[in-house]
Amino acid sequence: MPRYAQLVIGPAGSGKSTYCSKLAAHCETIKRQVQVINLDPAAENFDYPVYADVRDLIQVDDAMEDTSLNFGPNGGLVFCMEYLANNFDWLHEQLDENDDDFFLFDCPGQIELYTHIPVMKQLVEKLQSWDFRVCAVFLLDAQFLVDAAKFVSGSLTALSTMVNLEIPHINILTKMDLLNTSAKKHIDRYLEPELSTLLVQEFQDEEFGHKFQSLNKAMAQLLDDFSLVHFVPLDYSEEENINDVLIQVDMTIQYGEDMEPKEPRDPIEPDGEEDPGGVDSGYD
């Protein structure tokens, strides 16, 4: 039987750990087993039970304190992730100790890990070799979508990640519950956008140079023409919204399709005898 994994990725501050915490709590409510694995060697605090923690293998402080390496925070984090890639046996041991079939991987926020450094691609390939169906969940903070240019930038980052990882991919706008009514109406323009139209409206002002306008228009046209990137809004104040996201992920990785249907059981009479003429439409 295959197992399933979400790689929870996105820029720093986009809400990856909060997403893992909220989804784990929701799954507990609906009686579904989910385990969360921290892959951020610079993480400090968690609001969810951590099943396995990469910091047990290596921490950013380890790399930064090594005088022979002389790394800063970003270089240290990349070093830690490359160290993990050279020690995937550690991760395999953590996963093999558990019979659960659904895992959330809370990943670091350095975007270069997903756009051009191969370590996350190597992780995906390793999980697939262990018979995991993997889906990337790319988070983008809705509070930063104050203009169309930033939306295009976020969309291109999501697209670069999709191309690099080559796995099923869902893009989510987080922190919708932190926006006021006016801001939510503003965000609605980006859920089913015609980016070329949005950019024309945004950059009519003469303070923007012609080359700047042309560049943004070309990038928006690429996203428009091929319908490559769409975002799903996520509002944690609405439990149904969290469930909708989970359903989309399940459909993307075909979760549950290999499960055997339960056999109907024969009805039991109050005296303990089976009713030969009865029909039971229930399942265990």
C-alpha positions in Angstrom: 0.0 0.0 0.0 1.3 3.5 -0.8 1.8 6.2 1.7 1.1 9.9 1.3 3.0 13.1 2.0 2.5 16.8 1.8 5.5 19.0 1.4 4.5 22.2 3.1 6.6 24.9 1.4 6.7 28.6 0.7 8.6 31.8 1.6 9.6 32.5 5.2 6.6 33.9 7.2 4.0 32.4 4.9 2.5 30.3 7.7 3.9 26.8 7.1 4.0 25.7 10.7 0.6 27.2 11.4 -0.8 25.3 8.4 0.6 22.0 9.8 -0.8 22.8 13.2 -4.3 23.6 12.0 -4.4 20.7 9.6 -3.2 18.3 12.3 -5.9 19.6 14.7 -8.6 19.3 12.0 -7.5 15.7 11.2 -7.7 14.8 14.9 -11.2 16.2 15.0 -12.3 14.1 12.1 -10.5 11.0 13.6 -7.9 10.8 10.9 -4.3 9.9 11.7 -1.7 12.5 10.5 1.9 12.7 11.6 4.0 16.0 11.3 7.7 15.9 10.6 9.8 19.0 11.0 12.4 19.5 8.3 13.4 23.0 9.3 16.8 22.9 11.1 16.3 26.5 12.3 12.9 26.0 13.8 12.3 26.8 17.5 8.7 26.3 18.6 5.8 24.1 17.4 2.1 24.2 18.0 1.7 20.6 16.9 3.1 17.2 18.1 6.4 16.6 16.3 6.7 13.0 15.2 10.3 13.4 13.9 12.6 16.4 14.0 15.5 17.1 11.6 17.2 19.0 14.5 17.9 15.6 16.1 20.1 15.1 13.1 21.6 18.6 12.6 20.8 22.1 13.6 21.6 25.5 12.0 23.6 26.5 15.1 25.8 23.4 14.5 26.8 24.7 11.1 27.2 28.3 12.2 29.4 27.5 15.2 31.8 25.4 13.2 34.7 27.7 12.6 35.9 25.6 9.6 32.6 26.3 7.8 32.1 29.9 8.9 28.4 30.0 7.6 25.8 32.6 8.3 22.1 31.7 8.8 21.2 31.2 5.2 24.4 29.3 4.3 24.1 27.2 7.4 20.5 26.2 6.6 21.5 25.2 3.0 24.4 23.2 4.5 22.0 21.4 7.0 19.6 20.5 4.2 22.4 19.1 2.1 23.6 17.2 5.1 20.1 15.7 5.4 20.2 14.7 1.7 23.4 12.8 2.5 21.8 11.1 5.4 18.3 10.1 4.1 18.7 6.8 5.9 17.9 8.7 9.1 14.6 9.9 7.7 13.8 6.5 6.3 14.3 5.0 9.8 11.9 7.6 11.3 9.2 6.8 8.7 9.6 3.1 9.0 8.9 3.2 12.7 5.3 4.3 12.0 2.4 2.5 10.4 0.5 5.6 9.6 0.1 6.5 5.9 -0.2 10.3 5.9 2.6 12.7 6.7 3.0 16.5 6.7 6.6 17.7 6.1 7.1 21.2 7.6 9.8 22.5 5.4 12.2 25.5 5.6 11.3 28.9 4.2 14.4 29.6 2.1 12.9 29.8 -1.3 16.2 28.9 -3.1 15.7 25.3 -1.8 12.8 24.9 -4.1 13.7 27.0 -7.1 17.3 26.0 -8.0 19.1 24.0 -5.2 18.4 20.3 -5.9 18.0 19.1 -2.2 14.2 19.3 -2.2 14.0 17.6 -5.5 16.2 14.8 -4.1 13.9 14.5 -1.1 10.9 14.1 -3.5 12.7 11.4 -5.5 13.7 9.6 -2.3 10.1 9.7 -0.9 8.8 8.4 -4.2 11.3 5.5 -4.1 9.9 4.7 -0.7 6.4 4.4 -2.3 5.1 7.8 -1.2 2.6 9.8 -3.3 3.8 13.4 -2.7 2.0 16.7 -3.1 3.6 20.1 -2.7 1.5 22.7 -0.9 2.9 26.1 -1.7 1.8 28.9 0.8 1.8 32.6 0.0 0.8 35.2 2.6 -2.3 37.0 1.4 -1.3 40.2 3.4 1.5 40.9 1.0 -0.8 41.0 -2.1 -1.2 44.7 -2.1 -0.6 45.1 -5.8 -0.6 43.1 -9.0 3.2 43.2 -9.4 3.7 41.4 -6.1 1.1 38.9 -7.1 2.9 38.2 -10.3 6.2 37.8 -8.4 4.6 35.3 -6.0 3.0 33.4 -8.9 6.3 33.1 -10.7 7.9 31.8 -7.5 5.2 29.2 -7.3 5.7 28.3 -11.0 9.4 28.0 -10.5 8.8 25.6 -7.6 6.3 23.6 -9.6 8.8 23.2 -12.5 11.7 22.2 -10.2 9.9 19.7 -8.1 7.7 18.1 -10.8 5.0 16.8 -8.5 1.3 17.6 -8.0 1.1 21.1 -6.6 -1.5 23.2 -4.8 -1.1 26.9 -4.2 -2.7 28.4 -1.1 -3.2 32.0 0.1 -2.8 31.9 3.9 -3.8 34.4 6.7 -7.1 35.2 5.0 -8.6 35.2 8.5 -6.4 38.2 9.4 -7.7 40.4 6.7 -10.6 42.9 7.1 -13.6 42.9 4.8 -12.2 45.5 2.5 -8.9 43.6 2.1 -10.7 40.4 1.4 -12.6 42.0 -1.4 -9.3 43.3 -2.8 -7.8 39.8 -2.7 -10.8 38.4 -4.6 -9.4 40.0 -7.7 -6.4 37.6 -7.6 -8.3 34.3 -7.1 -9.5 34.2 -10.8 -7.4 37.0 -12.2 -6.9 38.3 -15.7 -3.4 39.5 -14.8 -2.9 41.5 -18.0 -6.0 43.6 -17.1 -4.9 44.0 -13.5 -1.5 45.2 -14.5 -2.9 47.8 -16.9 -5.0 49.2 -14.1 -2.1 49.2 -11.7 0.5 50.8 -13.9 -1.3 53.5 -15.8 0.6 56.1 -13.6 3.5 57.7 -15.5 5.8 57.1 -12.6 6.3 53.6 -13.8 8.7 53.3 -16.7 7.7 51.7 -20.0 10.2 48.8 -19.6 8.8 48.0 -16.2 5.3 47.9 -17.5 6.3 45.8 -20.5 8.2 43.3 -18.3 5.2 42.8 -15.9 2.8 42.6 -18.9 4.9 39.8 -20.5 5.1 37.8 -17.3 1.4 38.2 -16.6 0.6 37.2 -20.2 2.6 33.9 -19.7 0.5 33.1 -16.6 -2.7 34.1 -18.2 -2.2 32.2 -21.5 -1.4 28.9 -20.0 -3.4 29.1 -16.7 -0.4 27.8 -14.9 -1.0 29.1 -11.4 -4.1 29.5 -9.3 -4.4 30.1 -5.5 -6.9 28.7 -3.0 -7.8 31.0 -0.1 -7.5 29.5 3.3 -9.3 31.0 6.3 -8.6 29.2 9.5 -11.7 30.7 11.2 -13.9 28.5 8.9 -13.5 24.8 9.6 -15.1 23.9 6.4 -12.5 25.9 4.5 -9.7 23.8 6.1 -11.6 20.6 5.1 -12.0 21.9 1.5 -8.2 22.2 1.3 -7.7 18.7 2.7 -10.1 17.3 0.1 -8.2 19.0 -2.7 -4.9 17.6 -1.5 -6.5 14.1 -1.2 -7.8 14.3 -4.7 -4.5 15.4 -6.0 -2.6 12.5 -4.5 -5.5 10.0 -4.8 -5.6 9.4 -1.1 -7.8 6.5 -0.1 -8.3 5.0 -3.6 -6.4 1.9 -2.7 -8.2 1.2 0.6 -10.3 -1.9 0.7 -14.0 -1.3 1.2 -15.4 -2.8 4.4 -17.7 -5.8 4.1 -21.3 -5.3 5.3 -22.0 -7.4 8.4 -25.1 -9.5 9.0 -27.7 -7.9 11.4 -27.9 -9.3 14.9 -31.2 -9.9 16.6 -31.6 -8.7 20.2 -31.4 -12.4 21.4 -28.0 -12.8 19.7 -29.3 -14.8 16.7 -28.7 -13.7 13.1 -31.7 -12.6 11.1 -31.5 -14.7 7.9 -33.9 -12.4 6.1 -32.5 -9.1 7.1 -30.5 -6.8 5.0 -27.9 -4.5 6.6 -26.7 -1.5 4.5 -24.3 -0.4 7.2 -20.5 -0.9 7.3 -18.1 -1.4 10.1 
